[in-house]
């Protein structure tokens, strides 16, 4: 399974890259706003360079299909690892599948986003999306079970041998990551604050503390034993 970072914060992404756990980055307009980015092009170009060959998703910001296509074509010039995020419908519920299909036909990688149901993932896959982003937290917000949607989409993709990959986003708690991984997500996109929660454990700290204390004690005992041998040696 791959891990993406759901962030546009270069410092945090660099810190995580150095830990060897980052396979890509996803952003959206809300993330850009939260991370204080006004120059989207500059930020996206820097992220693309930072990530090397790993994908960086940047989202279009229009309801109009022509504008979506123009934005997508511009984004694609910012880096060879750019992936264009296209919401499966616009805010009026109009299908974006034609946009997804056209971009895919022009070899621009598409991340079909804001997916909340199995059928949306099915159609985005059929239209040619490289990634289908299932929003776990938002599915749960509506009282539905994201793990079931992820499981169903994964088994359908596998059964029909589609190459689209499931990205699970909208992570709200650490258990969402585990649930997504076990439900068959190819990728989970994780906001930076969750990484310390994933790795840290108070009993692990206690365990390491115990080992360090015992190692210290053992060194002291060895030192005492050596001193005793030295004293008895001097007595001869
Ligand atoms: C990732 O691709 C999504 O844009 C993001 O995870 C959405 O998260 P949210 O539902 O917390 O806004």
Boltz pocket constraint, residues with backbone or C-beta under 6 A from the ligand:
constraints:
  - pocket:
      binder: B
      contacts: [[A, 6], [A, 26], [A, 27], [A, 28], [A, 30], [A, 113], [A, 133], [A, 135], [A, 137], [A, 138], [A, 169], [A, 170], [A, 171], [A, 189]]
      max_distance: 6.0
